Structures are given as structure tokens and as C-alpha cells.
Amino acid sequence: LATRGLTMTRQVLLFISVLSLSSVHGQVSYSIPEEMGKGSLVGNIAQDLGLDIKRLKSGKARIYTGDSAEYIELNKERGVLLIKEKIDREALCGQTTPCTLHFQIILENPMEFYTVTVEIRDVNDNIPIFKNNEVKFEISESALTGARVVLERAVDHDVGHNALQSYFLKPTENFILEMQSLPDGGKNVEMVLQKPLDREKQEQISLLLTAVDGGEPQLSGTMQILITVLDANDNAPVCSEAVYKASVTENAHKGIVLTTVSASDADQGPNGRVTYSISNTAEASNDIFEIGRDDGVVKLVGDIDYEILKHYQINVQARDQGGHTDSCKVIIDVIDMNDNKPAINIMSKTSAISEDAKHGTVVTMMNIQDPDSGENGKVQCYIEENIPFVMTSASNNFYSLLTDSDLDRERAPEYNISVTCSDEGVPSLSSSVTLTLQISDVNDNAPVFDRSSYEAYIIENNTPGLSIFTVKARDADWNQNARVSYILEDSSVNGVPVSSYVSVSADSGVIHSVRSFDYEQIKDFHFRVKAQDGGSPPLSSNVTVKIIIKDQNDNAPQVLYPVQTSSSLVAEMVPRSADVGYLVTKVVAVDVDSGQNAWLSYKLQKATDRALFEVGLQNGEIRTIRQVTDKDAVKQRLTVVVEDNGQPSRSATVNVNVAVADSFPEVLSEFTDFTHDKDYNDNLTFYLVLALAVVSFLFITCLVVIISVKIYRWRQSRVLYHSNLPVIPYYPPRYADTLGTGTLQHVYNYEVCRTTDSRKSDCKFTRPCSQNVLIMDPSSTGTMQRMQSEKNILDEPDSPLEVCLYLSNLSFP
């Protein structure tokens, strides 16, 4: 039969319709015989749908059958449909015609589906079968010609031409067969008496009933009929109605009465007693209904389901004690109840979707089935509100879940979408399914710093590499897109790259110092830090960072005045007539630190006479604290300490030389000795070492030099003595400061004239001067220089030689 089915012409009907929402719904129909072998060809689905083999592979083509078993499989390599399991049409559809398989071909990327219908054609593989191989009847010999006996029908599970077609009865001496057509298409088989029976001639009659179908080859089944001829009972029961109708709701309780069948018999006594039985009924009805043997009450004893069978027909036989029978039918209509929830079948779904998906992207396709009928089978599906998704119906019982607005993973990284499908029955039944949809991240958020700008402090003289502070940025994205790296933007501070000042840790955002800072060189500086995520392409933001250098007391005060030099001696002059509070001088100092680190105080550390001078604590002014007397020494030396207010404090000292005198000659005399003594003491060690090394050489050299100098001076003095030229003053360069580069404001020049070899005689000042400050070069003290003139020689050799001494760098504060 399978071989014969394969040779049959295959009929293909192709219906393709394009649906919205990027899914295509086409319909292809095939017709194949049942009982085809596993792997047999059903049809070339790729060719019939106009699809390419590559599309089947890339779209992950698969068959969706819902809850039904899969009899057909898809070969994606060939693009054909093959038999997966041998199909028995009778087991699959029973008596339902046509017998069809419905399934869908599902494709992804983009999502598409096609409906495929396969009709299973019947082959003659079932013989007619009687429920009983043998039946017995008791018939009265008084039965009239034309009496009918309803026989059991044979059952042939094939349909159409292969179904049961006719019956044959042998022998036919007393009975002939007649068939009565029924409304359901079936036929009642009745045995009709055509010749009166005679019990005395034949008490037992054996007949053979043969049922024949219309298939090729023709199949048949037989049943043995044994008839016992009874004694006369000439009245048969008569049913009050030929057809009884009743209705019952599905899922009705067992034991409910459906209807009552009644029949009457004109006979009296036992021959008039009628009993009822169900006969010649489909197997499915035998276990569902029963009839009272004596009262004819039809009851429900099994479960009925509208979705399995909508109508039932019961054949009831009324029999008297004499064997006379009559038959009637009970037709029971099943009323549908809303007892089935909609079944939600997921055809295809996406577990994750990108947050930048376009509107209308299909997320899930579903098939909704409700086996109820009418309003009870109409289904509407909906989802919760306020989510960016929408449910649309692609076609009857097919729904798609699509995106309806923009997605944002940072706002909702996951959606649990509850899909509810309700029918329109009363009461309404519904089913729900929860779809979990992950929103995959897209790099759509730049890092954001937790502050709009940063300001940090660091104390100067820090250790290079010191952690200053940390900048922090957060990225609302996920995983790699949220990984933030910190970058120091290129810029310069006072012409120097900012990278030579600070560095930024790429992972943690910690800002480290690269060098040690000096508040006196730089007090603050700005730079920008960029935070960049790890997305592709990366997003970034930047922030301004201000570093403020805090001062540390790392600089000692610097004395600006009086200037301390090793080549000259500075002395402040105080007249002996000075009163109490006389301003001698002012110590001027600065501290390059700031704040309290630069607050200076002045203290007198040492003094030749502490009772004579004092120093202003805040202003550094040196004043007399008593009247100057003649007993006070000319040379006064003060040591002043200048101290700042830092912690710990730093200080500087300055030596102030004060000359208490009314005239310069006295000052020169005292400070010349002082200077020589000072130089001698300062260089004592040096001369001792030098003398030990070259004492012999110096002795000889000194003798030669002394003799040479004496001769040279004697000759020069003779030349000057006999010269008659005017004396021209000579100003040594060491005593002149014509540029005024000293620390005081005014420059004064003095001419001092004195006689030869007179160091302490009165001096004649040719110009008025202020006797306040005397600055002299110790190396030039007591040195006289003379000019030789060839034309002028002094007439009087005994007259004193006048020498002019020019003193420079005398100034007032």
C-alpha cells in the first residue's frame, strides 16, 4: 500500500500572502497517502515557497507543530520535507475527512513563518470488523413475513471508497438483507424475513453475514448468525418514536438523565414484556451512555468533551420475551462549555535585544489556541501598560510582540513581560506567560565626574610621587562600556608641560605629584583630566582640576639692609649729642614665605653696650635708649636676630657697626684698627699654614722688597718736592660709587686733606657733609698716592705735602 501511495500523483497547492511586521505567512498544501515509509519525500518546500537553501540555513529553519506530534521533518540541506514517522490515518484522524496535518515553517533573522498543510489520503489497509464473531437471535415461528432483525454493523476504519460498502448474507432461503441509510452517512443492516419460519422443520438456522469494503483489493469480514426459532409470539414491540433527541453540556455530572425511550407490545403476559438495550453503537458511546433495561432511561455514565465529539447517536433495541424487536435512535447533542483556557505556544522568541533597536522590532511570535467554540474560542491577548512593547495580531491566532518606543538599558536592564490571553466565554478564562527580555548595552553614556571641578591642596616641598587626591567618574553603561580610564590632557604651566608636575592613574584616577613643589615659585596651577570609557567608539568627558600649593616655612629671613660684605665695612654714625630715641638705622629684612611664615620680629642678640641701643620688635629700628656720653666707645657692634613666625621658626642675623663720634678722623682711626684686627683674626689660620710652608722664601723676598720700596719712595719724594705744579687730588676707584648702586638712597663724596705722616690731625672739609655713615675699604687705609710732575717742583722742601683722600659710598637711610 505504501509503494502504491508513493506512485500516486502528488498534488501541491501553494498560497503565499505577505504579512506586516516583517513576517511572511504563506500556505503550502501537499497530499500524500498514509503508511509512507520513514524518510519518504513529501515535497520540495524550498522550491514551492521560492526560498533559497541558504536562507533555510541562515534562518535556522525549523518546524513548529504546537502540541502535536511531529510526523514530518525538514531537511535543510536539500530543502525538502520528509516522513519522520509512519502515519496511520485512522489513528490520526479516525473517521474525520479530510485528514490533514498542519504545521509552520519558522525562519529567523528576520522572523518569518509559513503554514504547511499535508493531507493524508486513505489507503485500504483495514478490513471490516464485527464486534462479535457470533450473534444469536430467537425468532418466533409466528413471525410474519417482512419481520426485521437489526444486525450489528461492521466497523471499517478506512474512509471514502475504501470504507465499508456492502453486506452479503448466506444462505438466503428465509432471510434477505436490507440496508437503511442514516443521517450521519452510515447504514443500518437489517435482516428481513421473506419466508415464514417453521420450528418443526428447522429449530436452528445458521447464517453467515459478510461485510465488504470498496478498496482494491477488496477486503471483507464475516459474522456468524445463529437463529433459534421460538414458539409463536406474533406481536413485536413498537417504539413510540423512531428518533429521540437530547442535549447535554460537556463536563456534565455522571448519572444525569438524558431521555427515556419507550416501546409497547400488544402481546399479553411475558410476551408483552419489553426490555431495552443499546446496540449497534460506536465504541466510544458504549462507555459513556447506558439505558435502563426495564424502564428505557438513558443516563450519562462517562465523561463527554465537546472538543472530542460534538454529537452522539445511540441505537436502542426494544425486545419482548418472544424475541420480537424494534429499534429506535437517540441523538445526543453536546453543548460546549468554556472549559478550556487559551493555550499560549511560543513559536520564536529573542532573549536579548539591543537598547538601540528600532521601533517595530519583532521580539516574540506566539500561536494562541483555544479548542472551545463560538465566543468561548475567541481570544484576545494583551500585555501590561507603561512598557515599550506592543502586541499585534499578525493573523488569526498568531500574535507578535514588538518594540513600541525607545529602550534604555540604564533605566530598565530587563523586562519581565506578562502576556495574558483571555477568551470571551462566560466566565472568561485566561492564560498568562512571562517573557524575560534582557536589554543589551550600547555605549550611549559618557562618564560623568562626581564634581563639576576639583580643588586640592598640597604642602610645598612634598615628596615626588605623593598622592594628592582622587578624581572619580561614573559611567551608567555596563561592562566594558562602563570601564573608565583617566587621561591627563596636554597643557602647560608657565611654559612647562603639565605632565612634569602631576600624573594621573589611568585606572583609579589618583593624581600624583611628579616633582616637589615650591610655593615661592608657583602658588597654584590648573589642568584638565579626561575620563574615557571602554566602548566603541569611546565616549569621554573632562573636568578642571586646580592644585593649590600651601606655604611651608622653608625660607629664612633675608637681610636687605645693612648689606653684609667681606670687602668693605659699613658703619652707622651716631653723634655724641644724640638724645634718647635717636634713630641710628633700620634693619630691613624680607621673608619670601607667606602668611604668618613671613611675619618678622627683630631682637638684639649681642651688643657692645646693651644699655645704649634697642631694636624695635616689629619694625627693626635701632634707637638709643639713653643719652650718648663721651665715655661711650666709638666702636659699637650690634648683632640683630631677625626671626619669622613659622613653625618651626627660622632666623637670620646681621651685624651692625655703629660709630659714636662727632668727626670722621676719629671714625677712620678707630675702624681702621678694627678692620685690621678683624681681617687678621679671620685669616689667622690661613697665614699660619702659609707661613710654615714658605717661611724661608718670604724672608728673602721681604728683604728685597723693602729695600726696593725705600729707594723708590725716596726718588718719588724728591721729584715731588722740587715740582712747582699745583696739587691735583687723586681719587682711588675703590672709594667712588658713581652709579649709586648701594642699598641706601643718596651718594655723598668727601675730600679729606691732611699733612704727610699725620694720621690724627684735624681734617679740613671742603664740602659740607652729613656725619651719618662711613664706608671705607680696609685694604686702602693709610695709603697715600702722589702724582709726579716733570714741570712743577716745590720750592720749599720743608713745606708739608698735602694729600687728598676721597671717601665714597657715604649715604643716609
C-alpha positions in Angstrom: 0.0 0.0 0.0 2.9 2.4 0.8 4.5 1.6 -2.5 1.3 2.2 -4.3 0.9 5.5 -2.4 4.3 6.7 -3.5 3.5 6.2 -7.1 0.4 8.3 -6.7 0.5 11.8 -8.2 1.4 14.4 -5.6 -0.8 17.4 -5.5 0.6 20.7 -4.4 -1.3 23.9 -3.7 0.7 27.0 -2.9 -0.8 30.1 -1.3 1.6 32.8 -0.2 0.5 36.0 1.5 2.8 38.8 2.9 2.1 39.9 6.4 3.1 43.1 8.2 5.7 43.4 10.9 8.5 41.9 8.7 7.0 38.3 9.0 5.7 36.4 5.9 2.8 33.9 6.2 2.5 31.6 3.3 0.5 28.4 2.9 1.6 25.3 1.1 -0.6 22.2 0.8 0.5 18.6 0.0 -1.4 15.4 -0.4 0.2 12.1 0.4 -1.0 8.6 1.1 -0.8 7.1 4.6 1.6 4.5 5.6 4.5 6.0 3.7 7.9 4.8 4.8 10.2 6.8 7.1 12.3 9.2 5.0 9.9 9.3 2.1 9.6 12.6 0.2 6.7 14.8 1.0 7.6 17.8 -1.2 10.3 20.3 -2.1 9.3 23.1 0.4 12.2 25.4 -0.6 11.1 25.3 -4.3 7.4 25.6 -3.5 7.9 28.6 -1.3 10.5 30.2 -3.5 13.2 30.1 -0.8 16.9 29.6 -1.2 18.6 26.8 0.6 21.0 29.3 2.1 18.0 31.2 3.6 16.8 28.0 5.2 20.2 27.5 6.8 20.9 31.1 7.9 17.3 31.5 9.1 17.6 28.3 11.3 14.5 26.9 9.6 12.5 24.6 11.8 9.1 23.0 12.0 6.7 24.2 14.7 3.7 21.9 15.4 2.5 23.2 18.7 1.4 20.4 20.9 1.0 17.9 18.1 3.4 15.1 17.4 5.9 15.6 14.5 5.3 13.3 11.6 7.1 15.5 9.1 10.7 16.7 9.3 12.6 19.3 7.4 15.9 18.6 5.6 17.6 22.0 5.4 20.4 20.7 3.3 18.0 19.7 0.4 15.1 22.0 1.2 12.6 19.1 1.3 10.0 17.7 3.7 10.4 14.0 4.6 8.4 11.5 6.5 9.7 11.3 10.1 7.3 8.7 11.5 4.9 6.4 9.6 1.5 8.0 9.5 -1.6 5.9 10.3 -4.5 8.0 9.0 -7.0 6.1 11.2 -5.0 6.6 14.4 -4.5 10.3 13.5 -8.0 11.4 12.3 -10.4 8.4 12.8 -13.4 9.0 10.6 -12.7 12.7 10.1 -12.2 13.7 6.5 -10.2 15.1 5.1 -7.3 14.1 7.4 -4.8 16.9 7.5 -1.6 17.8 9.3 -1.0 21.5 10.0 2.4 22.9 11.0 4.5 26.0 10.4 8.0 26.6 9.0 9.7 29.1 11.2 12.6 31.3 10.0 14.7 33.8 12.0 16.7 36.9 11.1 14.3 38.2 10.1 11.5 36.2 11.7 9.2 34.6 9.1 6.8 31.7 9.2 4.9 29.7 6.6 1.9 27.4 7.2 2.1 24.0 5.6 -1.0 21.6 5.3 -0.4 18.0 4.5 -3.5 15.9 3.6 -3.2 12.2 4.4 -5.0 10.1 1.9 -6.6 6.9 3.0 -5.4 3.5 1.7 -7.3 0.3 2.1 -5.4 -1.1 5.0 -8.3 -2.1 7.3 -10.7 -4.9 6.9 -14.3 -4.6 8.0 -14.6 -6.0 11.6 -17.7 -7.1 13.5 -17.7 -6.5 17.2 -18.9 -10.1 17.8 -17.9 -13.0 15.7 -21.2 -14.7 16.6 -24.6 -13.4 17.4 -27.7 -15.3 18.4 -31.3 -14.5 17.8 -34.5 -16.1 18.9 -37.3 -15.7 16.4 -40.8 -16.9 16.9 -42.1 -19.2 14.3 -45.1 -17.0 14.0 -43.0 -14.1 12.9 -44.6 -12.5 9.9 -43.0 -12.2 6.5 -41.2 -8.9 6.5 -40.2 -9.0 10.1 -36.9 -7.3 10.6 -33.9 -8.0 12.7 -31.4 -5.3 13.1 -27.9 -6.7 12.7 -24.7 -5.4 14.1 -22.8 -3.2 11.8 -19.2 -3.9 10.8 -16.6 -1.3 11.5 -14.2 -0.3 8.8 -11.7 2.4 9.9 -11.0 3.3 6.3 -12.9 6.2 4.8 -14.3 7.1 1.4 -14.2 4.4 -1.3 -12.1 2.2 1.0 -14.8 2.2 3.7 -17.5 -0.4 4.2 -19.6 -0.6 1.1 -22.0 -3.6 1.3 -23.1 -6.8 3.1 -23.9 -10.3 1.9 -26.0 -12.9 3.7 -25.9 -16.6 3.1 -27.9 -18.7 2.8 -30.9 -16.6 1.7 -33.7 -19.1 1.9 -35.6 -17.4 4.8 -33.9 -14.0 5.1 -32.7 -11.3 2.9 -30.6 -8.2 3.7 -31.7 -4.6 3.5 -29.7 -1.5 4.4 -31.2 1.7 5.7 -29.3 5.0 5.2 -28.8 7.1 8.3 -28.4 10.8 8.6 -24.8 10.5 9.6 -24.0 8.7 6.4 -23.9 5.3 7.9 -26.2 2.4 7.1 -28.3 0.1 9.3 -28.1 -3.5 8.3 -31.4 -5.4 8.7 -32.2 -9.0 8.2 -35.8 -9.3 6.7 -37.8 -12.4 6.9 -39.1 -13.4 3.5 -40.3 -16.8 4.2 -42.2 -17.9 7.3 -40.3 -20.0 9.8 -41.3 -23.4 10.9 -39.8 -24.5 14.1 -40.9 -28.1 13.5 -38.9 -28.2 10.3 -35.9 -26.3 11.4 -35.4 -25.2 15.0 -31.8 -23.7 14.5 -30.8 -21.6 11.5 -27.2 -20.7 10.8 -26.4 -17.7 8.6 -23.1 -16.0 7.6 -23.1 -12.2 7.2 -20.2 -10.8 5.1 -19.2 -7.1 5.1 -17.2 -6.0 2.1 -15.4 -2.6 1.5 -14.7 -0.9 -1.8 -11.0 -0.9 -1.8 -8.5 -2.5 -4.3 -8.1 -5.3 -3.5 -11.4 -5.7 -1.8 -11.4 -6.7 1.9 -14.1 -8.3 3.9 -15.2 -9.6 7.3 -17.7 -12.1 8.5 -20.0 -12.7 11.4 -21.9 -16.0 12.3 -25.7 -15.6 12.9 -27.4 -18.3 14.9 -31.2 -18.1 15.0 -33.3 -20.1 17.4 -36.9 -20.4 16.2 -39.3 -19.9 19.1 -42.8 -20.8 19.6 -45.4 -18.3 18.4 -45.4 -14.8 19.6 -46.9 -12.8 16.9 -46.6 -9.2 18.1 -43.3 -7.3 18.2 -42.6 -4.3 20.4 -43.1 -0.9 18.7 -41.1 2.2 19.7 -43.1 5.3 20.4 -40.6 7.4 18.4 -38.2 6.5 15.8 -35.7 9.2 16.8 -35.2 10.6 20.2 -33.2 13.8 20.7 -31.4 15.1 23.8 -28.7 17.6 24.7 -26.2 17.7 27.4 -23.4 20.1 28.4 -19.9 18.9 28.3 -18.4 18.0 31.7 -21.9 17.2 33.0 -22.0 15.1 36.1 -22.3 11.4 35.8 -25.7 9.8 36.3 -27.7 12.7 34.7 -30.8 11.5 32.8 -30.8 12.4 29.2 -34.0 11.0 27.9 -36.4 7.9 28.2 -37.1 5.5 25.4 -40.4 3.7 25.5 -41.9 0.9 23.4 -45.2 -1.0 23.6 -46.0 -4.7 22.8 -49.6 -5.7 22.1 -49.0 -9.2 23.5 -50.0 -10.1 26.9 -48.1 -11.6 29.7 -44.5 -12.4 29.3 -44.7 -12.0 25.5 -45.6 -8.3 26.1 -42.8 -7.5 28.5 -40.2 -5.3 26.7 -36.6 -4.8 27.6 -34.2 -2.2 26.3 -30.6 -2.4 25.3 -28.1 -0.3 23.4 -26.9 -2.0 20.2 -25.1 -1.2 17.1 -23.4 1.9 18.5 -19.9 3.2 18.1 -17.4 2.0 20.6 -16.9 5.5 22.0 -20.6 5.7 23.1 -20.8 2.3 24.9 -18.8 3.6 27.9 -20.5 7.0 28.0 -24.2 6.1 28.0 -26.4 3.4 29.5 -30.1 2.6 29.2 -32.3 1.1 31.9 -33.1 -2.5 30.9 -36.6 -2.3 32.1 -37.5 1.4 32.0 -35.5 2.7 29.0 -34.0 5.6 30.9 -30.8 6.9 29.1 -28.2 8.1 31.5 -24.7 9.6 31.3 -22.1 7.3 32.9 -18.9 8.6 31.3 -17.1 11.9 30.5 -18.0 13.8 27.4 -16.0 16.5 25.8 -17.3 18.8 23.2 -13.8 19.2 21.8 -13.6 15.4 21.2 -17.1 14.7 19.8 -19.9 17.1 19.3 -22.7 14.6 18.6 -23.5 11.1 19.8 -26.0 8.6 18.2 -27.3 5.7 20.3 -29.2 2.7 18.7 -31.7 1.4 21.2 -33.3 -2.1 20.7 -36.7 -2.9 22.3 -37.2 -6.7 22.7 -40.1 -8.7 24.0 -39.9 -12.1 25.6 -40.8 -13.7 22.4 -37.8 -12.3 20.6 -39.7 -9.7 18.7 -37.7 -6.4 18.5 -38.0 -2.9 17.3 -35.3 -0.2 17.2 -35.0 3.5 17.6 -32.3 6.1 17.7 -31.2 8.6 20.4 -29.3 11.6 19.1 -27.4 13.5 21.8 -26.0 16.9 21.1 -23.1 18.1 23.3 -23.3 21.8 24.3 -19.9 23.5 24.5 -18.9 25.0 27.8 -16.0 27.4 28.3 -13.8 24.8 29.9 -10.5 25.3 28.1 -8.1 28.1 28.7 -6.3 29.6 25.8 -3.0 27.8 25.1 0.0 30.1 24.5 2.6 28.5 22.3 5.9 30.4 21.8 6.9 30.0 18.2 10.0 32.0 18.3 11.5 34.5 20.8 14.5 36.6 21.5 16.1 36.5 24.9 18.1 39.7 24.5 17.7 42.9 22.4 20.0 45.8 21.9 18.8 49.1 23.6 19.2 50.9 20.2 16.8 48.5 18.5 14.4 50.3 16.0 10.7 50.7 16.7 8.7 47.7 15.4 11.4 45.1 16.0 9.8 41.7 16.5 10.8 40.2 19.8 8.5 37.1 20.1 6.0 35.3 17.9 3.2 33.3 19.5 0.4 31.0 18.5 -2.7 31.0 20.6 -5.1 28.1 20.6 -8.5 27.7 22.3 -10.4 24.5 21.4 -13.7 25.9 22.6 -16.2 27.1 20.0 -18.0 30.3 19.3 -17.4 33.1 21.7 -15.7 30.6 24.0 -13.0 30.2 21.5 -12.4 33.8 20.6 -9.2 35.0 22.2 -7.7 38.5 22.8 -4.1 38.9 24.0 -2.7 42.0 25.8 0.3 43.0 27.8 0.8 45.4 30.8 0.9 49.1 30.1 3.7 51.5 30.5 6.3 49.3 28.9 7.9 50.0 25.4 6.3 47.0 23.8 3.0 46.3 22.0 1.1 43.2 21.0 -0.2 42.9 17.5 -2.1 40.1 15.7 -0.3 39.0 12.6 -3.2 36.7 11.5 -5.8 34.5 13.1 -4.4 33.1 16.4 -0.9 34.4 15.7 0.5 37.3 17.7 3.7 39.2 17.6 5.4 41.2 20.4 7.2 44.3 19.1 9.1 47.3 20.4 6.9 50.4 20.6 9.3 53.0 21.8 13.0 53.6 22.7 14.7 51.2 25.0 17.2 52.4 27.7 19.2 49.7 29.5 20.3 52.2 32.2 16.6 52.8 33.1 15.4 49.2 32.7 18.0 46.5 32.1 15.5 43.7 32.0 11.8 43.4 31.3 9.5 40.6 32.6 6.7 41.0 30.1 3.5 39.3 31.2 1.3 38.3 28.2 -2.3 37.4 29.1 -4.7 35.8 26.7 -8.4 35.7 27.6 -11.3 34.2 25.7 -14.8 35.7 25.5 -16.6 33.0 27.3 -18.7 33.5 30.5 -16.9 33.3 32.8 -13.8 34.2 30.8 -10.8 32.0 31.1 -7.3 33.3 30.6 -3.7 32.1 30.4 -0.5 34.0 31.1 3.1 33.6 30.2 6.0 35.7 31.4 8.7 36.6 28.8 12.0 37.7 30.2 13.8 40.0 27.9 17.4 41.3 28.6 18.3 44.7 27.2 21.9 44.5 25.9 24.0 47.6 26.5 25.1 50.2 23.9 27.8 52.7 24.7 25.4 55.7 24.8 26.5 57.3 28.1 29.7 59.3 28.6 31.5 59.1 32.0 30.3 61.8 34.5 32.5 63.2 37.2 31.0 63.5 40.6 32.0 67.2 40.7 32.0 69.9 38.1 35.5 70.9 39.2 38.1 69.8 41.7 40.3 71.8 44.0 43.1 70.2 46.1 45.8 71.4 48.4 49.4 70.2 48.8 52.1 71.5 51.0 55.3 72.6 49.3 58.5 70.5 49.5 56.4 67.4 49.0 58.0 64.1 48.1 57.7 63.3 44.3 55.1 60.6 43.7 52.9 61.7 46.6 49.2 61.0 46.1 47.4 64.4 46.1 43.8 63.3 45.7 41.4 61.2 43.5 39.1 62.2 40.8 36.1 59.9 40.2 33.8 59.5 37.3 31.0 57.1 36.8 29.5 55.6 33.6 25.9 54.4 33.6 26.7 51.8 30.9 27.6 48.2 31.7 30.6 46.0 31.5 33.3 47.2 29.1 31.3 50.3 28.1 31.4 51.4 31.8 35.1 50.8 32.3 36.5 54.3 32.9 40.1 55.3 32.2 41.6 58.6 33.3 43.9 60.6 31.0 45.8 63.8 31.7 45.1 66.3 28.9 48.0 68.0 27.4 48.6 71.6 28.6 51.3 73.7 30.0 52.0 75.5 33.3 54.3 78.5 32.8 55.5 77.0 29.6 56.3 73.6 31.1 54.1 70.6 30.2 51.7 69.8 33.0 52.8 66.1 32.9 56.1 67.3 34.5 54.0 68.5 37.5 51.4 65.8 38.1 50.4 62.4 36.7 47.0 60.6 36.8 46.5 56.8 37.4 44.6 55.5 34.4 42.6 53.0 36.4 41.9 54.7 39.7 42.0 58.4 38.9 44.6 59.1 41.7 46.6 62.2 41.0 50.2 62.0 42.0 52.8 64.7 42.1 55.7 64.3 39.8 58.0 66.9 41.4 58.5 68.7 44.6 56.6 72.0 44.6 58.0 75.3 45.7 55.4 77.8 46.9 57.8 80.7 46.2 58.0 79.6 42.5 54.3 78.6 41.9 51.3 79.0 44.1 48.7 77.2 42.0 48.0 75.8 38.6 45.2 74.3 36.6 44.9 71.3 34.4 42.2 69.1 32.9 41.6 65.3 33.4 39.6 63.4 30.8 37.5 60.3 31.7 37.1 57.9 28.8 35.1 54.7 28.8 36.0 51.5 27.0 33.1 51.5 24.5 33.5 51.5 20.7 33.6 54.3 19.8 34.6 55.6 23.2 32.8 58.5 25.0 34.6 60.9 27.3 34.2 64.0 29.5 36.7 66.2 31.2 36.9 68.2 34.4 39.1 71.1 35.6 41.5 70.4 38.5 43.1 73.2 40.5 46.1 72.4 42.6 46.9 75.0 45.3 50.4 74.9 46.9 50.4 75.6 50.6 53.3 77.5 52.0 55.8 75.9 54.4 58.2 77.8 56.5 61.2 76.8 54.4 62.9 80.2 53.9 64.8 82.1 56.4 64.5 85.9 56.5 66.9 87.8 54.2 68.5 91.0 55.4 68.4 93.7 52.8 70.0 96.4 54.9 72.6 96.8 56.2 74.4 95.0 53.4 77.0 92.5 54.7 80.1 92.4 52.5 83.6 91.0 53.1 85.4 93.7 51.1 84.1 96.8 52.9 83.0 97.8 56.3 79.6 99.6 56.9 79.3 101.7 59.9 76.4 103.8 61.1 77.5 107.2 62.7 75.8 108.4 65.9 76.8 111.9 67.2 77.7 112.1 70.8 75.0 114.7 71.2 72.3 112.2 70.2 69.3 112.2 72.5 67.3 109.3 73.8 65.3 107.6 71.0 67.8 108.7 68.3 67.3 106.6 65.1 70.6 105.0 64.4 69.5 102.9 61.4 66.8 100.4 60.4 67.4 96.8 59.8 65.4 95.9 56.7 64.6 92.2 56.0 62.1 90.2 54.0 60.9 86.6 54.0 59.7 85.1 50.7 57.3 82.8 52.6 53.7 83.9 53.0 51.2 84.4 55.8 52.5 84.0 59.3 55.6 82.4 58.0 56.6 85.9 56.7 55.8 87.8 59.9 59.2 89.1 61.1 60.3 90.1 64.5 63.7 91.8 65.4 65.7 91.2 68.6 69.0 92.4 69.8 71.1 89.4 70.4 74.5 90.9 71.3 75.7 94.4 71.7 78.9 96.2 72.8 76.8 98.2 75.2 73.3 96.8 75.7 72.3 99.8 77.7 72.8 102.1 74.8 70.7 100.7 72.0 67.5 98.8 71.4 65.8 97.2 68.4 62.1 97.7 67.5 60.4 94.3 67.7 58.2 94.8 64.7 60.0 97.5 62.6 63.7 96.7 63.1 64.6 100.3 64.0 67.8 100.7 66.1 67.4 103.6 68.5 69.3 104.9 71.5 67.7 104.2 74.8 69.8 106.8 76.8 71.9 109.9 76.2 75.2 109.3 74.5 78.2 110.3 76.6 81.9 110.9 76.0 82.6 107.7 77.9 80.9 105.5 75.3 83.2 103.7 73.0 83.5 104.9 69.4 83.2 101.4 68.0 79.8 99.7 68.8 78.9 96.4 67.3 75.3 95.1 67.5 74.1 91.7 66.4 70.4 91.7 65.5 68.4 88.5 65.0 65.6 88.6 62.5 63.1 85.7 63.2 59.9 84.7 61.3 56.7 83.4 62.9 56.7 79.9 61.2 56.6 76.6 63.0 59.4 75.9 63.5 60.7 79.4 63.1 63.7 80.4 61.0 66.1 83.3 61.6 68.9 85.4 60.2 71.5 87.5 62.0 73.1 90.8 60.9 76.0 92.7 62.4 75.5 96.4 62.6 78.6 98.5 63.2 77.9 101.9 64.9 80.4 104.7 65.2 79.8 107.0 68.1 81.7 110.1 67.1 81.3 113.7 66.0 84.1 113.7 63.4 85.4 111.5 60.6 89.0 111.4 61.7 88.1 109.7 64.9 85.9 107.3 62.9 88.7 106.4 60.5 91.2 105.8 63.2 89.1 103.5 65.2 87.6 101.5 62.4 90.9 101.1 60.6 92.3 99.2 63.6 89.1 97.4 63.9 89.3 96.3 60.4 92.8 95.1 60.5 92.2 93.2 63.6 89.1 91.6 62.1 91.0 90.6 59.0 93.8 89.3 61.0 91.6 87.2 63.1 89.6 85.9 60.2 92.7 84.9 58.3 94.8 83.7 61.2 94.7 80.1 60.3 95.4 80.7 56.6 98.6 82.8 57.4 99.9 80.2 59.9 99.7 77.4 57.5 101.1 79.6 54.7 104.0 80.8 56.9 105.0 77.3 57.9 105.3 76.3 54.2 107.2 79.3 52.7 108.8 81.0 55.7 112.3 80.9 54.1 111.0 82.2 50.8 109.1 85.1 52.4 112.1 86.2 54.5 114.4 86.7 51.5 111.6 88.3 49.4 110.7 90.7 52.1 114.2 92.0 52.4 114.4 92.6 48.7 111.0 94.3 48.5 111.7 96.6 51.5 115.0 97.8 50.0 113.4 98.4 46.6 110.4 100.3 48.1 112.6 102.5 50.1 114.7 103.5 47.1 111.6 104.1 45.0 109.8 106.3 47.6 112.9 108.3 48.2 113.2 109.1 44.5 109.5 109.9 44.2 109.6 112.3 47.2 112.5 114.1 45.7 110.7 114.6 42.4 107.5 116.0 44.1 109.5 118.2 46.5 111.2 120.1 43.7 108.0 120.3 41.5 106.1 123.7 41.3 102.8 122.3 39.8 99.5 122.7 41.7 98.4 119.6 43.6 95.7 117.7 41.8 93.6 115.5 44.1 93.6 111.8 43.2 90.5 109.7 43.8 91.1 106.0 44.0 88.5 104.0 42.2 87.8 101.9 45.3 86.4 104.9 47.1 84.0 106.1 44.4 80.5 104.7 43.6 79.3 107.0 40.9 76.5 104.7 39.8 74.7 104.8 43.2 74.3 101.1 43.4 74.4 101.0 47.2 71.4 100.0 49.2 70.8 103.5 50.5 69.2 106.4 48.7 71.9 109.1 48.4 75.5 109.2 47.5 77.9 111.6 49.1 81.6 112.3 48.3 84.1 113.8 50.7 87.5 115.3 50.3 89.8 115.0 53.3 93.1 116.8 53.2 95.9 116.1 55.7 99.6 116.6 56.1 102.1 114.0 55.5 102.6 111.5 58.3 99.8 113.0 60.3 97.0 110.5 60.9 95.2 112.1 63.8 95.4 115.9 63.0 92.3 117.9 62.2 90.8 117.5 58.8 89.7 120.3 56.5 86.4 119.5 54.8 86.0 121.4 51.6 82.3 120.5 51.3 79.5 120.2 53.9 78.5 116.6 54.7 76.3 114.6 57.0 78.2 112.6 59.5 75.9 109.5 59.4 77.5 106.6 57.6 81.1 105.9 56.7 82.1 103.2 54.2 85.7 102.5 53.6 87.9 99.9 52.0 90.2 98.5 54.7 92.8 97.5 52.1 93.3 101.1 51.2 93.6 102.6 54.7 96.7 104.7 55.3 97.8 104.5 51.7 98.9 107.7 50.0 99.4 108.2 46.4 101.3 111.0 44.8 101.5 112.5 41.4 104.7 113.1 39.8 105.0 116.2 37.6 108.1 116.9 35.5 107.4 120.7 35.3 106.4 121.7 38.9 108.7 121.1 41.9 108.1 122.5 45.4 110.4 125.4 46.1 110.4 124.7 49.8 111.4 121.2 50.6 110.3 121.5 54.2 106.7 122.6 53.4 104.2 119.9 54.1 102.8 117.8 51.3 99.0 117.9 51.1 97.3 114.7 50.1 93.6 114.5 49.3 91.7 111.5 50.3 88.4 110.8 48.6 85.9 108.9 50.6 83.0 107.3 48.7 79.7 105.5 49.4 78.6 107.7 52.3 74.8 107.7 52.4 71.8 108.1 54.7 69.0 105.7 55.1 
